Amino acid sequence: MARGKKTSGKSVRDSISVQIRSLEQDHEQHSRGLYDVQAQITTLTDQREETISQLARFYLPTLEAQAVQATGKDLQGKVKRFFQEKQERRKKLDQSLLLSKEKSNALQEQITAIDDNLEQIVDRTKEVQRTIAEELNGNVDYVALHIQARQSQSRLDQNKKRAEVFGAEAAQKLRAYEGEKEFMYLVRRNFSTARYTESGLAQRLDTWVAKIVNYRENKANYSFLKSMPSAIQEEINRQQEELDPLVQKIERTEGEVRQKYKLPVILKEGEDLLQRKRIVTGNFAKEEKEFQKYAQERKDLDSKKDEYHRAALDELKSYLKGDDITDLKRRARDTPHSQDDRLVDQIETIDIRIKTLKAQAKRLQEKQTEITGSLEGLQTISRRYSSKDYAASRSYFGDDLEIDTLLTGYIAGKITADAFNTELDQHHHWKPKETYSSYDTGGYTPSYRSPDREPRDNNDSYTSIFSSGGDTSGGGWSGGGDIGGGGGGWSSGGDI
């Protein structure tokens, strides 16, 4: 990989896919090699049996020779039946694996095609968004409305914060007032109001208490603190009501321009493709589980033999190495005839060849198991890569990611799947999202602007463009003037 260049997410995906196909080809090649070796072992075993029968007929009486031949064929038949059943099951499993892999490959091709179509729609969407932004930015009325609404939003945000602060301070000061028994005594008696009914001595005493607690000033502040929160909320509601028509005009104008350039239709195409991708990805995951199930069964079949099979095989080995065969070989060596020596040489040559082929079959089987593990792990990495949407157009990797070296290390067993994924995550980056308006610094986010968020696990980056249908109305609009202050604390007469 050349230094100093960004590597696209698609390029890394393709490198992983190429390695997966290479492993699949290696796996198939080892399967064919294993079948070929096992077929040779079967043929040589039959030849050995026939050669032993010929040697028996050469030296032994007819009945004894027939007994040796029959015994060999009977034992050989037992093992051969087990071997054939195993081979037939293995062949069916390989056929199922091949069919499952063909289905997975077809589904993966569909996912890749969907991603490519999504990228095309993303490009179309961006181009249409640029066009929409240019037209809106050239619309004097729209620009004026947008500036007015943005300013109102800013004022209202400030007022809401002030109202929140006022509410907290007011609650604290009200507790102080309500903690003064004499003051609250006069409040409950409606002192200095039209509803106050006391006279005479009671009135003189209440007046005396009122002077002590500075009732007139504190009562004004207390009433202000009690009534002001609802007054503030009414003002905020009024400001919101003034701003709503502005927002409606902005949204109506944007909607008309979006319809003019068919943006909703394009976004709907993207939504449909995303839904299709979710379905195909789900089917792909199910098919991969089927493949792993067949692969595990084949692995078990290659590594395990039932007790009856082992007993029959041990019996055959004992017979072929037994006294009868040993005696036949000894007789052949002791005679001057060359024909029987050739038969013994054939048996020993066949034994050496069978031993060599069995060792070869074991190596092929071990290598095939190793390839299966690497293949399954790389397929899991590929599925994770797709789920994180690393092949999207905004996705890229820094020049310090050596994907070929990483793949080679993984196949060689020097790098685990977790380490592989960690390397991908650490070197991955997203290109910045494009925005298309100068008027997006306030609380209102124009609906023709892509929402500013990164894709998260299990979410496509396309989702931020398509899933909402393009209707990103942003924060709520408000407007109006500042909220007035007033009121005071207990006995202080000061403002809040």
N, C-alpha and C positions, 0 to 999 in steps of 0.2 A: 504494500500500500504506500503510495507516494506521500511523503511528508508535506505539511503545509496546506493540505486540502481537507475539506469537510467530506465525509462519506455519508451518502444518503441512506436513510433507513431502508429503502427498497434494495439498495446494493448489498447491505448486510443480510437482509432477508434472502436474497438470491444466493448468496454464498452459503448460507445454512441449508437452503433447499438443494443446492448442488451436492453438498456433502451427504445429505440424507439419501438422495438418489444413488450416489456412489456406494453407500453402505448397503442399500437394498440390492444393488447389482452384485456386490461381494457376497451377500447372504445367499442369493439365488445361485451364484456360481459354486459356493461351498455345498449347497444342497444337491446340485447336480453331481458334483464330485463325490459326495458321500454315497449317493445312490449307485454310482458307477462302481465304487470300491466294494460296496456290499453285494452287488450283482456278481462281481468277480469272485468274491469269497464263496458265494453260493455255487458257482460253476466249479471252482476248484474243489470244494467239498464233495460234490457229486463225482468228480474225477477220482478223488482219493478213494472214495467208497468203491468205485468200480475197479480200481487198481488192486485194492486189497482183496476183492472178490476173485480177480484173476489169479493172484498169488495163492489164494486158498485153494482154488481149483487145480493149480499146478502141482501142489504137494499133498493135500489132504484127501482122504477118501471122499467119495461123492457125498455121502450123507453128512459127514463132518464139514465139508466145504459148504454145503448148502446151509447148514446151521450157522456157520460163521457169517455167510452172506446175508441170511435172513435176520440174524441178530443185528448186524450193522444197519441194514435197511430199516428195521423197526425203530431202533434208537435214533437213527438219522431222521426218520420221518417225524418222530415226536418233536425234535428240536426244530425241524424245518417248518412244521405247522405253526409253532409259536412264532418263529421268525417271520413267516409269511403274514400271519395275522398282524404282527407288529408293523411290518412294512406297509400293509394295506391301510392300517389306521394312520400311520405316519404320512402316507401319500394323500389321504383324505384331509389330514390336518394341513398339509402343505397347500393343497388346493384351496382350502378355506382361507388360509393365510394370504394366498395370492389374490383371491377374490376380494378379501377384506382390504388388502392394500390397494387394489385397483379402485375400490369404492372410495377409500381415503384420499387417494391421489386425485380422483375426479372431484371430490368435495373441496380439496385444497385448491384445485384449479378454479373452482367456482368462487371461492373466497378471494383468490387473487384477482379474478376478473371483476368481482364486485368492488374490491378496493380500487382497482384502476378506474372503474366507472365513477366511484365516489370522488376520486381525485379530479376527474373531468368536471363533475358537477361543482366541486369546490372552486375550480378555476372559473367556471361560468358564474358562480355566485359572487366571487370576488369582483369579476368584471362588471356584473350588473350593479353590485353595491357601489363601485366607483362611479358608475354612470348616475345612479340615484343621488349619491352625495354631491356630485357636480351640479346636478339640476337643482337640488334643494339649496345648496350654497349660493346658487345664482338667483334664487327666489327671494326678492327683497322683503316681501311680507313674512315669509317663513323665517328668515334670518332675524327680523325684528321681533317676531313672536318668541323665537327661541331665546334671544338675549333677555327679553323681558321676563320670561318664565324662569330662566336660569338665575337672574338676579333675585326674583321673588323667592325662589327655592333657597337661596343663600340666606336671605333675611329670615325666612321662617325657621330654618335650621338653627339659626342663632337664637331666635325667640323661644324655640322649644327648649333649648339648653338653659336659657335664662329662667324659663318657667319651672324647669326641673330644680334648678338651684333655689329659686324663690320658694317652691313648695317645701323643700327640705328645711330651709331656714325658718319658714313660717311655722312649720310643725314644731320645731324646737322652741320658738318664742311663745307659741300658744301654750305649750306645756308649762312655761315659766309663769305666764299670766294665771293659768288655771291652778297653779300651785299656791297662789296667794289667797288665803281664806277670806280676808276682809274684802278684797276686790271682787271676788266671785260672789260673796254675800250680796253686795250691791247690784251686781249684774243680775242675779236671780230675782231681786226685788224690783228690777226695771227702774232703778234710780235714775233720775233726771230725764225720764221719758214720759209720754202721755199716759202710759199705763201704770205709773207710780201712784199709789193710792194712800200712802201714809201721810199723817199730819201730826201736829202737836209735838210732844216729846220725842216720838219715834222719828219724826222728820228731822228734828234738831240733832238727834244722835247720828242719824245716817249722814247728815251734812257734815258733821264733825269727822266721821270716819272717811268720807270722801276727800276731805282736805288732806288728811294724813296719807292716804294712798295715792294722791295725785290722780283722782279718779277721772276727771274730765279728759286729760291728755291720754292716759292709758286706755280709757274706754274707746277713744277714737282710733288709737293704734290697734287695739284688740278687734274692733269691728272691721277694720281694714284687712287684718290678717285672716279673719273668718270669711270675708266675702270675696277677697281678691282671686283665689284660685279658680272659682267658677267664672269670674269675669275674664280672667286670662284665657280659659278654655273657649269661652264665647268668641274672644278676639281671634284666637287661632282658627276656630271654625269659620269665622267670617273671612279670614285671609284665604283659607282653603277654597271657600265658595267663589271667591273672586278669581282664583287661579284656575279652577276646573275648566272654565270655558276656553282659556288659553291652551291648556293641555289638549282639549278635544280638537281644537283647530289644528294644532301641531300634528296630532295623531291622524286626523282626517287627511291632511295634506300629504303626510308620509305614506298613508295607506293608498292614496290615489296614485302616487308615483310608483310605489311598489307594484300595484296592479298594472300600471302602464307598461312596466318592463318585465312583467310576469315573474317577479321574484317568488311569490307564494307557490306558483306551479313548480319552479325549480326546487324550492325547499321541500315540497311534497315528494318530488322524485328522490331527493336525498333521504327523506324519512322512510320511504318504501324500501330503498336499497339497504338502509341500516337494519330494518326489520328482517329483510331477507338474509342479511349477513348473520344476524343473531340465530336464525333458524338453521342455516347451513352450518354455522360454527357448532351449534348444539349437536347436529347430526354427525359432524366430523368427530366430536369428542366421544360420542357413543360408538362409532365405528372403530376408533382407536382402542376403546376398552375391549371390543370384540377381538381385535387383533391380538391384544396382550393376553386375552384368555386362551386363544388358540396357541400362541407362542409358549405360554406356560405349560399347557398340556403336552405339547411336543417336547419341551425340555424335560418334563417328568417322564415321558415315554422313553426318551433317550438315556435317562440316568437310572431308571428303575426296572427291575425284572421280578416277576412274581416267584414265589418259592418253588412252585411246580416246574416252572421253566428252568430255574437254576438246577433243580434236582435232575431233570432230564439231561441237561447239558453236562453235568458232572458225571452222570452215568455213561454218556457217550464218550467223554474224554477218558474215563477209566477203562472202557472197553477198547478204545483205539490204542491205548498204551498198555493193554493187558498182556497176559501170557500168550494168548493165541497169536496175536500180531507179532509179538517179540519172537515167538518160536518160528513163525513163518520167515521173518527176516533172517534169523540165525541159519535156518535151513538153506535159504537162498545164498548166503555167504559161504556156506560149507560145500556147495556143489560146484562142479566145473562149468555148469551151464551159464551162459551169459544172459539168456532171456529173463530168468528170475532176478538176476542182479539189476537188470534195467528196470524191472517193476519196483524193486526196493528203492532204487535211485529216484524213480518217479514219485514214490510216496514221500521220501525225504525232501525232494525239491518242492513238492506241493506244500508240505508242512512249513518249509521256510517261507514260501511265497504267501501262504495264508497268514503266518505270523507277521510278516511285513505289512500286508494289507490291513490287518487288524490295527496295527500301530498307526498306520496312515489314517484309517477311519477314526480312530480316537483323536488324532490331532485335528482332523477336519471338524469333528463334532465339537471339540473344545473351542476352536476358532469360531465356529458358527455361533456357539453360545456367547462368546465375547462380542461378536458383531451384533447379535441380537440385543445385548445389554446397551451397547453404544447407540444403536439405532433407536431403541425405545427412549433413552435419555435425551437424544438430540430431538426426537419428535416432541417430547415434553417441553424442551427449550423453545422449539418452534411455536408450539401452541401458546406459551406464555408471551412470546414475542408478539404474536398476533393479537392476543388479548390486551396488551398494553399499547397497541396501535403504533408500534415503532416503525411500521412501513409507510406511515402517512407522509404527505408532502412536506409538512413542517418539521418532520423528525430527521435528525442527523446525528452523526457521531464525530467526535474530534479526531484529528489526525493521529492521536496517540493510541487509538484502538487498532490493534493488529488482528483483524478478524481471522485471517488465514492461519496465523501462528496460534491463535486461541483455539481454532477448530482442530488443528494438528495436535495440540497438547491435550485436548479433550479425548480425541480418538485414541491417543497413546496412553490414556489413563493417568496423565500427569495433572489434569485439571478436573475437578468435580463439576457436576451440573450447577450446583449452588454457586461455586466460584465463577463459572462461566456467566451466569445471570448477573452476579454482582459486578463483573467487569462491564457488561453491557449497560447496566444501570448507571455506573459511575462515569462512563464516557458519553452518555446520551444527553442530547440537548434538544430544545424546541425553538424553532425560529419564532420571533415575535409575531403576534397577530397584527394584521393590518387594520387601521382605523381610517375612516373616510370622511370625517367631519371636523371642522374647527370648533364646533359648538358642543363639545362633549365633556367639558370640565365641571359642569354643575351637577346637581342631583339627578338630572334627567339624562338617561342614556338613549341616544337616538336608535330607533329600531333597525336602521340600516347598518348599524355598527355591530361587528361580531362581539359577543360577550367576552370579556377579558378574563378567561380562566383557562387553566391548563387541564388536559385530560387526566383523570385519576384511574387507579386500577379498576378494571372491569368496565370502563367507560371509553368509548371511542372519542378521538379528538373531533371527529365529524359531528358528534352529538351536540357540541357547543354551537354548531351552525344550523343543524337540521332539526334537532329534537323539539325545539320550541316553536318551529314554524316561522322563525324570523321575527316573532313579536316580542322583542325585548324592550318593554316600555320603561324600564329603569325604576328609579325611586319615585315616590309620590311627590307631586308638585304642590307647592304652597306659595304664599306671598303675603304682602301687606306690610304695615309699618311695625316699628318696634313696640315692645310692651313697656308701659310706664311702670315706675317704681313707687315707693311710698311705704308707709307703715313704720313701726318702730318696735323696740324692745321694751321690756318692763321698766318703767320709771325713767327711761333714758330719753325718750322722745326722738331718738335717732332713726334715720332711714335704714332700710334693709340693704 
